[in-house]
């Protein structure tokens, strides 16, 4: 019985549309675009609209995940704490409708914010730099959208999995810190302990597979392909791994032709993984929970 | 057909038994009051009926459907006013009603519902976050009424309402009952229940201590009354006179007042005659039926005196154990 997912999602989106949260996120993302474009235009750099688009990669990869996590981490647990979930579950929607309706609603919120930011980029690129790199723009926007949705899914999954907002916040902050700050320690660290040396550029396949499951690098790899120039991943480096390796994609580090699961496009699967798996875990736990 | 039936329904939280082997049957069409002090397990029971909480043991059916395996068949037929709920602060009252109509796929007119619960058009248009407790309660009641449910489950519907609001709530329960709706509602305040209920069940410490009509309950505790007689002179010496009358079980004296507990109605006149014969000048007689409140206290306080002490006082608005119900 999933007849009510759409109804819940619509209510959710409408509710969010009246919240300052959505507008703060939209303002933040659009603001970054406007400030960035204006600054580059003002300093008189001789850049094409396509190149300028690339400058967005770095700020977006830091702001989008945070914005999406904020938008989602309270989705289910917030209603659980306030008690409005009892009103909702007292109506025909069941727990499945609640989790997936909320997921869709929050994805729509994050998607709207990202969409508006890219719309601003398109318009400002045309106004300031006189061209519309439409294909680059579309691809970059799609990758960024998926990136944002992955984190929104992660957050909604977390909000469904736990019983207090504090736990949900700790969970999403913890995961974000692992992605950005601790990733190298978590992946290269054990490698170092086992092999007594850091992973080389041409590391074993299993290591490359593990390595690419960081959504940050999955995003930057695909974003770099979409635009002119390179978007470097915003992750802390500890020197356990070759610094040269840090800037390379798994496919580049693989000796010979990379298998499909190490190619750049596999980042789509990685981002979907971070969208789907936390939601599945959260859904499973929420189904069993005493409210 | 039964509206609600529980079989051995039990819920424990660690060592705490919130609901203990509950066997309860509510017939279709009746108004059933579910009574008990705060922390007695009323909300936990209702939460299990609504599948918000899963039983540790036992099972329950609502409208013939199992609460766990067939919950999706129950919710469209039931109107729920939960305990400890909240509204969506940013959405208007009207939008709440519309949402309930959408989910129940009902043909109700939002304005008609709003009028029934007494929310003005202006109030219904503004965000519900600014509503008072009573208005939130009305709004949630309105959402429960959408789709003309077969069964209304209301958990402490009178909380947050002023006396006028409580009367309106009682009127609403009566009018729903006249439409053939079964009403199951909980309260820790007996007078809110006695005016509208066909039957009541009294829950204490997770156990059902009585299920009966209000009249039946009254009878079971003696069907008696209290006579308060004011005498012109000191009443001390008259104590044994009143006590000797058949049907008087207890006499208390304070100053010029005699308070007699009478189990047999005919004994009231005998008391007056006996006192008159003894030369007493009776200035006033007041007769009170045993209040349900005291009946209630008798039923629920029976053996709790030695307990932890937190729940000894059933009239405290929020005891520590009401936390469990969430």
Interface residues (C-beta under 8 A of the other chain):
Chain A: X1 X4 X7 X11 X14 X15 X18 X19 X82 X83 X84 X86 X87 X89 X90 X91 X92 X93 X94 X288 X290 X291
Chain B: X47 X50 X51 X52 X53 X54 X71 X72 X75 X76 X78 X79 X80 X81 X82 X83 X84 X85 X86 X87 X88 X90 X91 X95 X99 X100 X102 X103 X104 X105 X127 X140 X143 X144 X326
